[in-house]
Amino acid sequence: MRLFQLTLATIFRRKAWAVFALAVVLLPFALPMISSATEKPILVQPARILAAWNTLWIGTLLWGFFTAARQGEDNARSGLGEYFLTTGVSATRQLFEIWLAIFCYIVPITLLAAAICQFGAAPADPVEHAAWWILNLQYVCLFLLVIAPLLAFAIALASRFGSITGFSISLGLTLYGLWGVGYLDNMLKLEENPALQSLWLFSPQYRLADLTQRLHFKLGALPTGVFWQIALYFTGILAVYTGLSRLCFRTKRA
């Protein structure tokens, strides 16, 4: 796991992860204090939820994908990939170790956001509070299932085409899956179009993993059956992106 340790240490030295973590910890408490939520104390907790998870999404899309793309390009361009190949570390293993190093930063920051919602914005009602743990856990699981394969895809694309391509394509796919498919769905409700309908069917429905509004309006945890269906759906996407990432990944630039 030498490449994993090297990548982990490289990311740690750059310190950008600390800015991301501090933003997730501080903004949920700072932003509600400078917004209209202070006029009604009942709005502070919902505002904190929005700030925590939106900061996590934005930070992951920017810092996470940028770091993944940069590490993927550096591994191929610097000669590290070729060196580790000579020591018996296969391309698949290199992709996994780079991905794992980045994921080791994403997971604790995700847990920080969930902890802020759990301990800093939980409802007082006993019935609602009982379901809060489950909903936060569901959100963490779905968020990580969405982000994990996209990080690997960013690494792989960057190793072949460069960091700008790896970052922008991963970012674009995520933004489309979170918000673009919603606009496409609304268009199809107004007017049927076979081509757009086919596009919608094959689009990644990442919006299903965004449970921020469910937390915000205290709608309770997802039913068990629904949660597992969504989880299996994202697991299928993970398998597809894992295969694509391995096909794209290169240990050296052509």
Secondary structure, DSSP 8 states (H G I E B T S, - for coil): -HHHHHHHHHHHHH-HHHHHHHHHHHHHHHGGGGSGGGGSGGGHHHHHHHHHHHHHHHHIIIIIHHHHHHHHHHHHHSSHHHHHHHTT--HHHHHHHHHHHHHHHHHHHHHHHHHHHHHHS--SSHHHHHHHHHHHHHHHHHHHHHHHHHHHHHHHHHHHH-HHHHHHHHHHHHHIIIIIHHHHHHHHHHS--HHHHHHHHTS--GGGG--HHHHHTT-----HHHHHHHHHHHHHHHHHHHHHHHHH--SS--
